[in-house]
Amino acid sequence: MRPLTEQLPKPMLPVADRPLVAHTVEGAIDAGASEIILVVGYEADAVRAYFGDRYHDVPISYAVQETQAGTADAVAAASDHLTGPFAVLNGDNLYEAAALDSLFSESPAICAVEVDQPQHYGVLETDGGTVTGIVEKPANPPTNLANAGAYAFPAAAKEWLDVPESERGEHEITDVVSRAIEETSVTVVNCERWLDVGRPWELLEANEWKLAECSRRLDGDVAADATIHGDVVVESGADIRSGVVIEGPALIRSGATVGPNAYIRGHTLVGPAASVGHAVEIKNSLLFADAAVNHLSYVGDSILGEGTNFGAGTTVANLRHDDQPVRMTVKGERMSTGRRKFGVVVGDGAKTGINTSLNAGVVLGVDARTKPGEAVTRDRGVDSL
């Protein structure tokens, strides 16, 4: 997710009106969790500041994982807080509510999702509705049920967390699952919808999911001649000015300004105190807090980090003319986004000069700059990624 996570832990990236991990926490609370333990490490203060010691009237505790030594190690870090049956959820995953309800009620249990290419996942072996085994990325998958990373363990599993290192040098939660399968009956819970949010285009997808769940609410200041179509949320303190057209689903956060004469198209999040100005079109994009696109610009299928500023006339390309999926560089490797339309990813504080053109799939790092009139076809300011 870098450069978006250079100053923020991935689970705290915005998805609709709250951080990604807050959707997971709320799902657990709604399913019946009596306490939430958040295992933190990188930029832990951001997590603590958001959740505090209670969230939705449920107590919140924190456990620190000193080194990133795997998922079982993360749960082991929280073991002092575990006094009975417990569930383990990934803070960067989205789960449908019905699946979490079933997970908690069917404990011990594991969530599974049907996938087209199970060889890319951990795959469950089953006997009817019971798990009989779990195999990691098998060449010949026994089922099409991928491990969705949500588990409900019996209290005894607290004693099973000391597992050996895997071949990749980590202590894996799947080894704990294997022990649970040996010791007890583990139920398969089918999850119709699940998303592992690990890369920028998946953050777009997460927002598409959650923005589509919004219901129309216009609490902010909306000009009389603004046109609002569909499920659009304008929070109190947001300002929608003259001549603006917004097509939902869309969310305009408190303190944001849109217009005059701007066009917001579906699945767009305009973050707190962000600014979308005259003759600007934003489509299917995320603008983090304090981002500014103020004059004569187009932004499509893109993610703009906190405090970014696009100079007048900046245009984002979001489509390959050969109709192939847009590619971008992640951890030094070129990867397909799987999306025919995908724009740019811009780190916090980056600025473009007037009339800049940004090619599809380009990444601008934190505080990156472009020159007036420049056509940017390669990543910039991301040498350390």
C-alpha positions, 0 to 999 in steps of 0.5 A, spaced: 500 500 500 505 504 500 506 510 499 499 511 502 502 507 508 508 511 509 505 515 515 499 510 517 498 503 518 494 499 513 488 497 517 487 505 518 486 507 511 479 510 509 473 506 507 467 510 506 466 514 513 471 510 517 478 506 517 478 499 514 479 496 521 473 499 524 468 495 519 471 489 522 471 491 529 464 493 528 462 486 525 465 483 530 461 487 535 455 486 532 456 478 532 457 478 539 464 480 541 464 482 548 471 485 548 476 487 542 483 486 542 487 489 537 494 487 536 498 493 534 505 494 531 507 499 526 504 506 527 500 504 533 498 510 536 494 512 530 490 505 532 489 507 539 487 514 538 481 512 534 479 506 538 480 509 545 479 504 551 471 503 548 468 503 542 461 502 541 460 501 548 465 495 548 471 495 551 478 495 547 484 492 549 491 493 545 497 488 545 503 489 542 507 485 537 514 487 537 516 483 531 512 481 525 513 474 526 507 471 523 499 471 525 500 466 530 505 470 533 500 476 533 495 472 537 500 469 542 502 477 543 494 477 545 494 471 549 494 474 556 487 477 554 484 471 552 480 467 558 475 463 554 473 462 546 475 467 542 475 469 534 481 471 530 480 476 524 484 480 520 484 487 520 485 489 513 479 484 511 472 486 510 467 480 511 460 480 510 456 481 517 452 474 516 458 470 515 461 473 522 454 472 525 455 464 523 462 464 525 461 466 532 455 462 533 458 455 530 464 456 534 469 452 533 469 455 526 472 458 520 470 462 514 471 460 507 469 463 500 468 460 494 474 462 489 475 460 481 483 459 482 483 456 489 491 454 488 492 461 489 490 461 497 490 456 503 484 451 501 480 447 506 479 440 505 472 438 508 467 432 510 460 435 509 460 442 513 466 440 517 473 442 516 478 436 515 484 439 513 487 446 510 493 446 505 497 452 503 496 454 495 496 446 493 497 445 485 491 440 486 486 443 490 481 439 494 476 444 494 474 451 491 474 453 498 479 458 500 481 460 507 478 467 508 482 469 514 476 469 520 477 463 525 473 462 532 477 458 536 475 454 543 478 456 549 484 451 549 487 454 543 490 459 547 495 453 549 496 451 541 499 458 539 506 456 540 507 453 533 514 452 529 516 457 524 514 455 517 518 455 511 518 463 510 520 464 517 513 466 520 509 462 526 502 461 522 495 461 524 494 455 520 498 451 524 493 453 530 487 451 525 490 444 524 491 443 531 484 445 532 482 440 526 485 434 530 482 436 537 475 438 535 470 439 530 471 445 526 465 448 522 465 451 515 462 457 515 461 460 507 462 467 506 459 470 500 463 476 500 470 477 503 475 482 501 483 482 503 485 489 502 492 488 500 493 493 494 491 500 492 486 497 487 483 493 493 482 499 497 478 502 491 474 495 491 473 496 499 470 503 498 466 501 492 463 495 497 461 500 503 459 506 499 454 502 496 451 501 502 450 508 504 443 511 504 442 518 502 443 523 507 444 531 506 446 534 512 451 539 510 450 545 506 447 544 499 446 549 494 439 550 491 441 549 484 446 543 486 443 536 483 444 530 487 442 523 484 441 517 488 445 515 495 449 521 496 451 522 503 453 530 505 455 530 512 454 536 516 459 541 515 460 539 508 459 545 503 456 543 496 456 549 492 452 552 486 452 548 479 455 541 482 452 535 480 453 528 484 451 521 482 451 516 488 453 512 491 458 518 494 460 520 501 462 528 502 465 528 509 465 534 514 469 540 512 469 538 505 467 543 499 465 541 492 464 546 487 462 551 484 460 547 477 464 540 479 462 533 477 462 527 482 461 520 479 459 514 483 463 511 488 467 517 490 469 519 497 471 526 498 475 526 505 474 531 511 476 538 509 478 536 502 476 540 496 474 539 489 473 546 485 470 549 479 470 544 473 473 538 476 470 531 475 472 526 480 470 519 478 470 512 483 476 515 487 478 516 494 480 523 496 484 523 503 483 528 508 485 535 506 486 533 498 485 539 493 483 538 486 481 545 485 481 547 478 479 544 471 482 537 472 479 530 471 481 524 476 478 517 475 479 511 479 485 514 483 487 514 490 489 521 493 493 521 499 492 526 505 494 533 503 495 532 496 494 538 491 493 537 484 495 544 480 490 547 475 488 542 469 491 536 472 489 530 468 489 523 470 489 517 465 485 511 467 484 507 461 489 503 456 487 503 449 488 496 448 483 494 453 488 490 457 488 491 465 492 497 467 498 495 471 502 498 476 509 496 480 508 493 487 514 491 491 518 492 485 514 488 481 509 489 475 502 487 477 496 487 473 490 491 477 485 486 474 481 493 472 480 495 465 480 502 468 485 504 474 488 511 475 494 513 479 496 512 487 498 519 490 502 519 496 501 524 502 503 531 500 504 530 493 503 536 488 502 537 481 504 543 476 499 546 472 497 542 466 500 535 468 498 529 465 499 522 469 498 516 466 494 510 468 498 506 473 503 511 475 505 512 483 507 519 486 510 518 492 510 522 499 511 529 497 513 528 490 512 534 485 511 534 477 513 540 473 508 544 469 505 541 463 509 535 464 507 528 462 508 523 467 509 515 465 513 512 470 513 512 478 516 518 481 519 519 488 518 511 490 525 509 489 524 506 496 518 502 495 
